[in-house]
Amino acid sequence: MEYRKIKDEDDHDVASDIESVKGKSHTVASSNIAMATLGVGSSERINWKRKGVVTCALTILTSSQAILIVWSKRAGKYEYSVTTANFLVETLKCALSLLALTRIWKNEGVTDDNRLSTTFDEVKVFPIPAALYLFKNLLQYYIFAYVDAPGYQILKNLNIISTGVLYRIILKRKLSEIQWAGFILLCCGCTTAQLNSNSDRVLQTSLPGWTMAIVMALLSGFAGVYTEAIIKKRPSRNINVQNFWLYVFGMAFNAVAIVIQDFDAVANKGFFHGYSFITLLMILNHALSGIAVSMVMKYADNIVKVYSTSVAMLLTAVVSVFLFNFHLSLAFFLGSTVVSVSVYLHSAGKLR
């Protein structure tokens, strides 16, 4: 009897110990689940904050780009050399890429994918997009002789059509029916926004302005598709290295443009002749815009780009009302709305 009593007490103690261990493990598991939930929530909040910052940055940079170019004019013309401004933009982007690489080398070390040293076969493809971007960037200054800042923001979306068509031709990428419908809507929206009821001309933008906008769209589209093909040829290569070499050739081509177009002005008046605070802001804006697009690709998605494009068109129009006495017509508002819808359809209609 004593043995059975002792045994029962031992069994009870063991059972109690097991229940205690189970209780502790359940508490630990609950604690781990709670910590994981908090971690996920914290991560989501950080991602939303990043996405919000990137969206605001891209919207402000996009909307202020055309405004700063127009604002940098004095008495309707550029007193500074646009080729020197483009050269400084490429120089600043090159410096920012090098700064990003320096941080990577410090944190991760130098590897085959992030080292600047390269081969001729890898570098020889960069002069083509660099030359295309040169002509496109120069045209964006001269087009403002025929369009205003809000009109430029509308017509700039034509590069979506050229990029989509060139994707289909060069990269053999299929376009969905929704995307083709978006292209048609985009053309209708651009035309509607340019309707002019206060003049004998049907459209606010003249034929030279439309021609320059179409040429800019083709140059931008071809340069973008060609650059993407280069990047995807070696996807493991660090994007900052590829950008660095692209900007180096951009600097070289812009230096040639300075010699051909503005050599006398630069030699006699100086490199920074005619520069103002607005000019420097414009150069900084152009350089940071490329960085912002890269941040969108890393931390956000296409919806952010669509949102930024749509808001930038309206924001540019509103600011232009106060700065340049722009008349915000019903046709412009409807046209910009149609363009926003078409940009969304192009993004939503991508084949998966």
C-alpha positions as a printed Julia matrix, in Angstrom:
352×3 Matrix{Float64}:
   0.0    0.0     0.0
   2.81   2.39    0.86
   4.49   1.53   -2.43
   1.29   2.21   -4.41
   0.76   5.49   -2.55
   4.32   6.64   -3.26
   3.93   5.56   -6.91
   0.66   7.48   -7.25
   2.32  10.57   -5.82
   5.23  10.17   -8.25
   2.83   9.79  -11.18
   0.96  12.9   -10.05
   4.23  14.86   -9.8
   5.3   13.72  -13.29
   1.89  14.67  -14.69
   2.16  18.05  -13.03
   5.63  18.54  -14.5
   4.37  17.59  -17.96
   1.45  20.01  -17.67
   3.86  22.71  -16.49
   6.16  22.09  -19.44
   3.19  22.14  -21.82
   1.99  25.38  -20.3
   5.42  26.95  -20.65
   5.82  25.77  -24.27
   2.32  27.06  -25.07
   3.24  30.41  -23.53
   6.51  30.52  -25.48
   4.72  29.61  -28.72
   2.08  32.27  -28.13
   4.82  34.76  -27.4
   6.66  33.82  -30.62
   3.47  34.16  -32.65
   2.8   37.56  -31.1
   6.37  38.67  -31.82
   6.1   37.43  -35.42
   2.8   39.27  -35.85
   4.33  42.45  -34.49
   7.34  41.95  -36.79
   5.15  41.55  -39.86
   3.07  44.57  -38.87
   6.18  46.65  -38.3
   7.64  45.54  -41.65
   4.4   46.41  -43.44
   4.36  49.86  -41.83
   7.95  50.46  -42.92
   7.12  49.36  -46.48
   4.11  51.67  -46.57
   6.21  54.57  -45.31
   8.85  53.87  -47.97
   6.21  53.63  -50.67
   4.63  56.88  -49.48
   7.96  58.72  -49.49
   8.88  57.39  -52.93
   5.45  58.29  -54.33
   5.62  61.85  -53.01
   9.19  62.29  -54.23
   8.44  61.01  -57.73
   5.26  63.11  -57.98
   7.03  66.31  -56.92
  10.04  65.67  -59.19
   7.86  64.78  -62.18
   5.5   67.73  -61.83
   8.27  70.27  -61.2
  10.44  69.16  -64.12
   8.58  71.05  -66.84
   7.85  73.98  -64.51
  11.55  74.47  -63.71
  12.55  74.35  -67.39
  10.0   77.04  -68.3
  10.82  79.04  -65.17
  14.54  79.01  -66.02
  13.82  81.09  -69.13
  14.28  84.85  -69.08
  12.27  86.96  -71.51
  11.19  83.8   -73.28
  14.67  82.39  -73.94
  17.43  80.46  -72.21
  20.3   82.73  -71.16
  22.37  79.71  -70.17
  23.71  77.0   -72.46
  21.36  74.0   -72.45
  24.24  71.73  -73.48
  26.21  72.67  -70.34
  23.09  72.06  -68.24
  22.72  68.58  -69.76
  26.41  67.91  -69.15
  26.01  68.8   -65.46
  22.95  66.54  -65.19
  24.92  63.58  -66.53
  27.87  64.45  -64.28
  25.66  64.59  -61.19
  23.98  61.27  -62.03
  27.39  59.71  -62.58
  28.56  61.01  -59.17
  25.41  59.67  -57.46
  25.94  56.23  -59.05
  29.56  56.24  -57.88
  28.45  57.24  -54.36
  25.97  54.35  -54.3
  28.7   51.97  -55.44
  31.03  53.25  -52.72
  28.44  52.36  -50.07
  27.99  48.91  -51.62
  31.75  48.3   -51.68
  31.94  49.34  -48.03
  29.11  47.03  -46.91
  29.5   44.05  -49.27
  33.03  44.35  -50.63
  34.12  44.43  -54.26
  32.81  41.55  -56.39
  32.76  40.68  -60.09
  29.23  42.07  -60.35
  29.84  45.45  -58.72
  33.38  46.32  -59.8
  33.81  49.18  -62.28
  36.47  47.44  -64.34
  34.88  45.85  -67.37
  35.48  44.58  -70.9
  35.13  46.33  -74.24
  32.28  44.01  -75.25
  30.25  45.09  -72.21
  30.93  48.82  -72.61
  30.53  49.13  -76.38
  26.72  48.9   -76.17
  26.27  52.01  -73.99
  27.06  54.74  -76.57
  23.8   54.03  -78.47
  21.33  54.78  -75.63
  23.59  57.61  -74.41
  23.38  59.27  -77.85
  19.6   58.77  -77.98
  19.15  60.32  -74.54
  21.36  63.25  -75.62
  19.04  64.24  -78.48
  15.92  63.58  -76.42
  17.17  65.72  -73.52
  18.1   68.59  -75.84
  14.7   68.47  -77.53
  12.93  68.83  -74.2
  14.33  72.37  -73.94
  13.39  73.46  -77.45
   9.87  71.98  -77.37
   8.81  74.68  -74.9
   8.85  77.18  -77.75
   5.65  75.45  -78.93
   4.02  73.98  -75.79
   3.43  75.08  -72.21
   4.39  73.11  -69.1
   1.0   71.33  -68.63
   0.84  70.48  -72.34
   4.33  69.01  -72.14
   3.3   66.77  -69.23
   0.41  65.47  -71.32
   2.38  64.9   -74.53
   5.25  63.28  -72.63
   3.0   60.25  -72.08
   3.26  59.45  -75.8
   6.46  57.61  -74.95
   4.24  54.89  -73.44
   2.99  54.09  -76.94
   6.46  54.13  -78.51
   7.86  51.99  -75.69
   5.03  49.45  -75.98
   5.35  49.14  -79.75
   9.15  48.86  -79.57
   8.82  46.2   -76.86
   6.69  44.24  -79.3
   9.12  44.71  -82.22
  12.52  44.45  -80.52
  11.96  42.28  -77.44
   9.07  40.27  -78.99
   6.95  40.99  -75.93
   3.23  40.54  -76.48
   0.79  43.33  -75.66
  -2.67  42.59  -74.31
  -5.88  43.92  -75.81
  -6.31  46.16  -72.77
  -2.92  47.73  -73.44
  -3.79  48.4   -77.09
  -7.05  49.98  -75.91
  -5.0   52.07  -73.49
  -2.84  53.31  -76.4
  -5.93  54.46  -78.3
  -7.28  56.21  -75.2
  -3.9   57.86  -74.68
  -3.96  59.35  -78.18
  -7.53  60.57  -77.62
  -6.63  62.05  -74.24
  -3.56  63.91  -75.56
  -5.62  65.34  -78.42
  -8.54  66.33  -76.16
  -6.23  68.11  -73.71
  -4.81  70.18  -76.59
  -8.19  71.37  -77.92
  -8.35  75.14  -78.13
 -11.75  76.85  -78.2
 -10.39  80.41  -77.88
  -8.51  80.5   -81.18
  -8.84  79.74  -84.87
  -6.46  76.83  -84.36
  -8.13  73.59  -83.33
  -5.16  72.48  -81.21
  -3.11  74.59  -78.81
   0.15  72.92  -79.88
   1.28  73.59  -83.44
   2.61  70.98  -85.86
   6.3   71.54  -84.92
   5.4   70.94  -81.26
   3.58  67.71  -82.04
   6.45  66.6   -84.29
   9.02  67.23  -81.55
   6.83  65.44  -78.99
   6.56  62.37  -81.24
  10.3   62.38  -81.98
  11.03  62.67  -78.24
   8.67  59.76  -77.54
  10.42  57.6   -80.14
  13.89  58.48  -78.84
  12.86  57.88  -75.22
  11.11  54.61  -76.07
  13.97  53.19  -78.13
  16.59  54.26  -75.57
  14.56  52.72  -72.73
  13.99  49.41  -74.52
  17.63  49.21  -75.62
  18.86  49.96  -72.09
  16.57  47.29  -70.61
  17.91  44.78  -73.12
  21.46  45.64  -72.01
  20.59  45.27  -68.32
  18.81  41.95  -68.8
  21.72  40.59  -70.82
  23.64  40.4   -67.53
  21.02  40.62  -64.75
  23.49  39.89  -61.95
  25.51  43.01  -62.83
  24.94  45.83  -60.35
  22.62  48.47  -61.83
  24.82  51.3   -60.52
  27.79  50.02  -62.56
  25.69  49.95  -65.72
  24.3   53.4   -64.97
  27.8   54.71  -64.32
  29.05  53.7   -67.78
  25.87  55.0   -69.42
  26.34  58.38  -67.74
  30.06  58.48  -68.63
  29.17  58.21  -72.32
  26.4   60.75  -71.73
  28.99  63.18  -70.36
  31.25  62.56  -73.36
  28.47  63.15  -75.91
  27.29  66.28  -74.11
  30.88  67.59  -74.1
  30.93  67.12  -77.88
  27.56  68.95  -78.1
  29.03  71.87  -76.12
  31.95  72.13  -78.56
  29.69  71.95  -81.63
  26.81  74.14  -80.46
  27.98  76.48  -77.71
  31.78  76.61  -77.91
  31.98  80.37  -78.58
  29.46  81.24  -75.86
  31.2   79.06  -73.28
  34.68  80.3   -74.29
  33.73  83.99  -74.19
  31.14  84.14  -71.39
  32.08  81.15  -69.24
  30.64  77.7   -68.55
  28.09  78.94  -65.99
  27.05  82.1   -67.82
  23.33  82.82  -67.4
  22.85  80.3   -64.6
  20.42  81.13  -61.82
  19.15  79.39  -58.71
  16.22  78.01  -60.74
  18.66  76.59  -63.29
  20.55  74.76  -60.56
  17.27  73.42  -59.14
  16.33  72.19  -62.62
  19.65  70.34  -62.97
  19.22  68.75  -59.53
  15.64  67.79  -60.42
  16.69  66.03  -63.63
  19.41  64.1   -61.82
  17.2   63.03  -58.9
  14.33  61.99  -61.18
  16.38  59.04  -62.44
  17.2   58.05  -58.87
  13.51  58.27  -57.91
  12.51  55.94  -60.76
  15.11  53.42  -59.52
  13.67  53.7   -56.0
  10.18  53.03  -57.39
  11.43  49.85  -59.05
  13.0   48.73  -55.77
  10.47  49.75  -53.11
   7.17  50.3   -54.95
   5.37  49.17  -58.1
   3.82  50.35  -61.36
   0.74  51.69  -59.56
   2.98  54.25  -57.88
   4.29  55.37  -61.27
   0.73  55.63  -62.6
  -0.39  57.61  -59.57
   2.61  59.93  -59.77
   2.1   60.53  -63.5
  -1.59  61.32  -63.06
  -1.15  63.63  -60.08
   1.87  65.33  -61.72
  -0.2   66.36  -64.76
  -2.83  68.07  -62.63
  -0.28  69.5   -60.19
   1.73  71.01  -63.06
  -1.45  72.59  -64.45
  -2.46  74.08  -61.09
   1.01  75.53  -60.4
   1.2   76.91  -63.95
  -2.04  78.82  -63.35
  -0.28  80.9   -60.69
   3.21  81.08  -62.21
   2.52  81.39  -65.95
  -1.18  82.43  -66.09
  -2.14  79.1   -67.6
  -5.85  78.74  -68.43
  -7.14  75.46  -66.97
  -9.86  74.56  -69.48
 -12.45  71.81  -69.36
 -10.81  70.17  -72.38
  -7.48  69.97  -70.55
  -9.09  68.51  -67.44
 -11.01  65.86  -69.44
  -7.97  65.07  -71.56
  -5.7   64.62  -68.56
  -8.32  62.36  -66.96
  -8.47  60.18  -70.08
  -4.66  60.05  -70.18
  -4.6   58.95  -66.52
  -7.08  56.16  -67.26
  -5.06  55.04  -70.29
  -1.84  54.94  -68.23
  -3.63  52.81  -65.64
  -4.95  50.44  -68.35
  -1.47  50.06  -69.77
  -0.13  49.11  -66.33
  -3.08  46.85  -65.37
  -3.18  45.13  -68.76
   0.33  43.71  -68.66
   0.36  40.03  -69.54
   1.55  37.83  -66.71
